[in-house]
């Protein structure tokens, strides 16, 4: 059997190696148009920042062996041909036309099974003078070298796009001593990953590192003589010695499209659960193909290294004659930006509502381990659930603490369609250095259960702000201590500490809506129950308390 793989990075290299293990007698050839293969593109920002010192570390195995063509030939039994581009596909005759850069010649390669792992390319918007030197992307090892060379301390950098790669690059350039501005056309950082109130927590932290964050800002072009000097936006000019385009990625599908393979609605190659394309004996995996959302059941494009590796394994098994299924993903992403971690799994509230779900949400901030343990750090969680049956639809987590374990547990729960009741009973690991006795995720699930049962009635910080701006007649009740209130407070809030609330019930009108809050809104919820018992009929608490209030505070 002749198996040909087009693309030698995450998905393609994984597919080739797995196919050889499944069918050792198969002849496997991998074609790649680049010079570098099987490298960790996700590590480029850390190479630029000098967190990873040597670029070879991005191309090596865990024991330090460089994954070059010789490695694949000697260790994996796979032939890898670099600097050669697949320019046409004749699937009826099972031939791939190749063009070799060094010789400038074309040739043909026969196959029995073909795996397309052509990856994705950075989106380069059609902006004026976008070709100026000093305007870079973050994808290849060549990009990494150029970016590191031009990241000069004291110079000005502008990153276009505040998504995952954009923010990782912002951190890298700031750590190199550059003055950094990040421009995002949406009204928040990490659009599609975090909802607004969670994104604001991250944005605040980014600003503390001297980064200028410009959201709701559109770039119209660039200017400079021989090198980029300015970024032109609808809010004025930004001086820049270096510009990084990080506005997204597009799947590389021209080879497949020109050959007549079906392209999905997302713009990526359409595949089934065995990663078969619309043409027999051709598979696709990685950034070039679609996958299925395990939450909504709809096709989606998820260009992530984790997904690419899993798909590569499945495509390799099936191309070699085995039988494996790739069911899909729940959409898990995570990022570190300076001292903050942020991530999500499943659907955001915005995405869940757009998908037609009747949602309930929870905001729950707390330390990531026992509060008395010296290394405890805060994190904020946001749960999104289906109000109909309590099924978890999504989780977001932001803060300096350990968000990854909560994201991973939630990803597992969402995959198996777990409900708030089931999550609240999970037997998670507990010891003070690792978690509180009631883990953050379990506390959030309990709050969700209270909301779904009607015992707890929450209102989001955004809704509170909207009420304030509309000058609605309601009482925002701060039930923290006088010292906490004096240190920082929401303008207009009425202070009645929880410890004296029962004694001062007469000071609160029963004919007005009351929204109680505290630091994390545990006391806010307790205030709601006290007022409920006293006959107040229109009482709620503000989700997440003052720790997740994304707007200005008085002090």
N, C-alpha and C positions, 0 to 999 in steps of 0.2 A: 504494500500500500504506500502511495506517495501522498504525504500531507504537506501542504504549503501553507505557511502562516505569513500574512502581510502585517508587519508591525512587530517590533522587538522590545517593547517596553512592558509595563505591568501585565496587561492582559495577554499580549502575544507571547512573551517569554514564559509566562505561567502555562499557557495552553500548550506550547511546544514541549515543555519539560514533562507535563502530565501525560500528554499523548504518547510520548516515548516510553514512559513507565507502564502505561496501559498496554501498549503494543510495541514491545522492544524490537520487533522485526520491521516496523514501519520506517521508511525513509522520510525524515522530516527536515524541511528547509524553511528557514525564516528569512524574510526579506525586509530590510529597513532602509529608508532613504537617508537617515542620519549617520553621524559618525559614532555617536555614543548609544549604547543599548542598555536596557534593563537597569535604568537609573531611577532614583527616588526623586521625581520632580517636586513632590510635596516638601522635600527638605531644602529646596532652593532658598527660601527666605532665611533659613537658619545658617546656611552657608554664607549668605551675604552678610548676616549679622556677626559672623565669626563664632557662633555657637558651635557650628561644625567647621573645623579648621581646614580640612583637606577635601577637595571636591571628590577625590577617589572614594571617600567614605560613602558618598551617595551612590556609588556604582559597585559597592562591594558586598559580599556575603557577611553575615554576623561575625565570621572568623577572619575577615579581612581579605578574602580572595576577590579580586576584581572580576566582575561578570562581563568579560569581553568575548568575542567570537571563539577564541582559543578555549576559554573556560567551557562554553557550551558544547564545543566539539569534543573535548577530552572528558569532561565530567558528565554531561547530559546526553552525549551521542547525537547532538543536533547541529546541523550545518547552518551558520548564520552568515548572510551576505549583506554588508553595509554599503552605504552610499549608492544604493540602487533603488530606483522608484518603480513601483507597479503603476503603469500608465493606462492599461486597458485590461479588461477581463472578458474572455470569450467562454462563457459558461456552457454553451452548447457543445463545444469541442474540448472543454476543460483545459484551457490554456490561459496563462497570465503573461501579458507582454511587459517586459522590463526595460528600463532605461538606466544605464550605468553612467554615473557622473564623470568618473575619471577618464573613460574612453570615449564617451559620447555616443555609444553604440546601443542598439536595441537587441533583445533576445527574447526567447519564449521559454516558459517553464510549464511542463505538464503537471497535472495533479489528479488524484482520485478524490481527495477531500480538501476543501479550502477553508481557512479560518481568516476572517477579516478582523484585524485588531488595529485599525488605522488611527485610532485615538481621536483627539480633538485639537483644535487650534485656538489661540487667544482671539477674542473678538477685537478687531481693529476698526473703530467707527470711521466712516468717511468724512473726516473733519479736515478743514483747511490746514495745509502744511503738516499733515500727520507723519510725513516721511522725514521730517527734520532729524538730524543726528541728535542723540540725547533723549529720544522718545523710545522707550523700551517696553517689552512685555516680560512675563515671568512664566516660562514653560520649558525651555530647553537648557542643556548645559552651557550652550553658547550664550544664552540669555543670562545665566547665572554669572558667568565670567565677566561679561560686559557690565552688568549691574554692580558687581563688587568693585570693579575698577573705577566706576564713575560715582560711587557712593563716598564722596569726599567730605570729611568733617568740616562744618562751617558753611557748606554750600546749601542751597535751597532745593528741596525736592517736592514735587507735587504728584500724588497718587490719585489716579482717576478710577473711582470705584471703591466703595467701602464694604465689599463682600469679604469672603474668607481670605482669598489670596491678597486682596487689597490691604486688609488690616494686618495680616502677617508681614507684608512688605513695609507698611507704615512703621511697625515696631522695629524691623530690621534696619531701616534707614535712620530712624531716630537713635538706635543704639550705636550706629556708626558716627553719630554726632551731627547729622544733618538737621536742618530746620524743615519740618515736614508739614505740608498741608494735604488733607485728603478731601476730595470733592465727590459728592454722591448726588445723583439727580433725584433719588427718592428722598422722603422726608425723615429718614432714619438710617443709621448704620445697620449692617447685616439684614437688609430687606429680604423677606422670604425665609429667614432663619429665625428671627426673633420678632415678637410683637412689639409695638411701640414702647410700652412702659419698660420692658426688659432691655430693649436696645438703648434707651436713655441712660440706664444704669451703667452700661458699658461705655457709652459716649462720654459720660462724666469722667470716668476713669482715664480714658484716652487723653482728654483735655488736660488732666493733671500732669501729663508728661510733656507739656509744651506743644502738643500737636494742634494745629488749627483744623477744626472739623467744619466743613461747609456742606450741609445737607440741603435738599431742595435747590440744587445749583446745577445748571446745565453748561457743559463745555461746548463752545461753538468753533474752536479752532486753536491754532498755535501760531506763534510768531518768533522770529529770530533770524539772524544773519549767519548762515553756516552752521548754526547750532541752536537748539531750542533755548529761548530766553523768557517767553511769556506764555501763559495759558489764558485764553480768552473765554470768559464766562458771561452769563446773563447778569452776574453781580459784579462785574469788573474784571480787571486783569490781575493775574497772579504771577509774580516773578518766580522763575524756576530755572535752575541749572540742569535739572534732571526731571524727566516725566516718566512715570510708569503707568501703562494702560492695564487696568485690572477690572475690566467691565464684563467679564464673563468668558465662556468658551463655547465654540460651535463644533458639532461632531464633523469629522472628516468623512464625508459620504460621497464625494464626487465619483470615485471608482465604482462604488455600488450603484449609484444613481445612473451613471452612464451605461452600465451593463443591464439596466432594467430591473434591478432588485427593488422591492417595495420599501419606500421610506415612510416612516410613521408620522403622526401628527406633530410630534415634538421636533421633527427635523432629523432624527436619528434613524438608523436602520431598524426596520421592524423585525422582531424575532419572536419565536414561541418560547415555551418554558424550557425547551432543550437547546435554546439559542440557535435554532435553525432559521435561516432566512427564507424568503419566498421562493428561492431557487434550490433545487435538490443538491445535496452534498456541499452546500456552502453555509458556514456558521459565522456568527459575528459575536464579538465580546468586547467589553470595555467601554471607553468613552464614545465610540462610534455608534453604539446601538442603544436601543430603548430597554427599559425594564418595567416591571409592574409594581405599582404601589400596593403593598399588603394592607393598607388602610382603606383606600377607595376602590381598589381593583382596576384603576385606570393606568394606561401607559404613561411613562414619564422618562425624562433623560436625567441621569444622575452621574455626572463625570467625577467620580471619586476613586482614588486608588484602591480603597477597600473593596468596592463593588467590582472594579476591574479585575482584581486578583481572583475573586470568587467566580466571576463569570468565565475567566480564562481557564480555570480548573474544569468547570463543567463543559465548556466548549471542547477542551482537549480530550476529555473522557469520551464524549459523544463522537467526535471526529475519528477517534481511534477504534471505534466499534463498541464502546461501552454504552451505558444508559444512565444518565444523570439529569437531574432537574434543577433549574434555578427558579425558585418560586417568585422572587422579587425582593423588594427592600421596604423598610418602613420610613426611610429618609432620615438617617442619623448623621449629623455633622457636629464637629466640635473644633474650637479654635482657642489659642492662647494669645492674648494681647497684653503685653507688659505683665503686670501681676494679676490680671483678671483672666478667668476662664469663662467661656460661653459656649453653649451648645443647645441642640434640640434634637428630638426624635419624634417621628410622626408628624402630625399637622399642627401648625400654629392656629390660634383662634381665628385669624383672618382667613386662612385657607380652609379651615373646617366649616366656617359659615358659608364660604363661597362654594363648597362642595355640597351644601344643602343640609348640614347637620344642625340640629337644635342643641346648642352647646351650653355647658356649665363650665366655669373656670374657677381656679383657685390660685391665689398668690400667697406664697408661704416662705418668708425668710427665716433663717435660723443658722446657728453654727454648724459646721460640717462634721463635728464630733462632739464629745461631751464638753459642755460650755466651760467646765473648770480645767480642761486639759490645756496646757500651755500653747499648743500648736493649733488650737481651734480657730477656724477662719469662717467668716459668714458666706453663705450662698443664698440666693433667692430662687425659688422654684415657681414655675407656672404650669399647672395642670390644665389640660383641655380634655373634656369628656363629653360623651353623648348623653344628653339628659334623659333619653328614652330608656336606656338600660344600664347606665353607669359605666359603659366601656371606655377605657382610656383611649383617647385619640392622639394625644401628643403631650410632650413635656419639654419645657425650656428651663435652662439653668444658667445663672450668671453669678459671678463673684470670685473672690480670691481663693475660696476653698475648693474642695474636691467635688467638682460637678460631674466628672466622668463616670463615677460608679453609679450615680443616680440616673444619668442618661442611659447607661448600659442596662441597668435593671429595667428601666421603663421601656427601652427598645425590645427587650425580651418579653415584657408583659404585653406590649402592643402586638408583637408578632403572634402571640397566642391568644389575642383578643380578651385579655384579662379585664375585669371590672374593678371599680374602686373597692368593693368588698373583698375581692381576692387579693388585691395589692396590699390592703391594710393588714392582711394576715400573713404576709410573706415572712419566712423565718430567715432574716438577714443577719449577717455577722455583727456582733456587738462586743466591743470593749472600748473604754474611753479614748484610747489613741486612734480609733478608727471611726466611731460613730456614737451618737447618743443612744440611749436605751430604746427610744422611739426614733428610728431613723427619719431624716427629713422627708423622704418619699412616703413613708408610712403615715407621718403626721399630715402631709398634704392629702393623702388618700382619705384619712379620717375626716378632714375638713370637707372634702368633696362629698363624703357620705352624709355628713350633717346638712350640707346644702341640699342634696338630692332628697333627703327626708323631710326638709322644711324646718329643721331645728335651727339652722344657721341661715341668715339672710345677708349676703354680702353685696357690696357695691364696689366697682373698680375705682382706682384713683382717677382714671380718665373721666368716668361719669361724675365723680365729685367735682372735678375741675370744671366740667361743663355746666354743672349746676351753679357753681360760683360765678362763672362768666355770664350766665343767663340771669344772675341776681335772683335766683329762686329763694323763697323764704323757708329755710331749714336751719337746723342747728348742727354744726360740726363739733362733736363732743370729744375733747381730748381727755382721756381718763388716765394719763400718765401722772407721774409725781410732779410737784411744783418745780423741782430741780431740772427734770427732763424738759419740762415745758419752757423754762427760762433759757436753757441751752440752745434749743432749736424748736421751732414751731411753725405750724401752718397759719398764715394770716387769717384772722377772723374766727379762729377756733375758740370754743369756750372750755375753760379748764374746770373739770370736776374729777379729782383723782378717784380711782375705783374704790379705794378704801373708805371714802366718805360718801360714795354715791347713794347708798341706802338712806343716809341721814339728810341728803339734800334733794330728795325726789321732788319736793315742793318747788324747787327753783327751776324746774324744767316744765315747759308747757306740754300738755298731752295732745294738743290740737296741731302740733307741728311735726314734720318729719325730723327724726334725729338719726344722725350717722356717727357712730362712735369709732374711735380709733386709739391705738397706743403705738408702741414701738414696732411690734410685729402683728398686732391685732388679736392676740390671745386675750388680753384684757378688754379689747374692743368687743369681742364675742361675749365675754362674761358680762360686760355692761349691757349688751343686747338682752341677755337672758334675765338680768336683774330688772330691767325696764319692762320686759314682757310680763314678768310675774307681778309687777306693780300696776299693770293695766294700761301701759302705753301700747298703742296699736300700730304705730308706724315707725319702727326702729330697725335699723340695719347697722352693720359694721363695715368699715372700709378695709377691703382686702389688702393684706400685706403690711398694713400700718405705715408709719412714717419712713420705714426703711425702704419701701418700694415706691414712695411718692416721687414721681419723676420730674417734679416742677420745683420752682424756687421755694426756699424756706427762709423764715426770719430767724435771726439769732441775736 
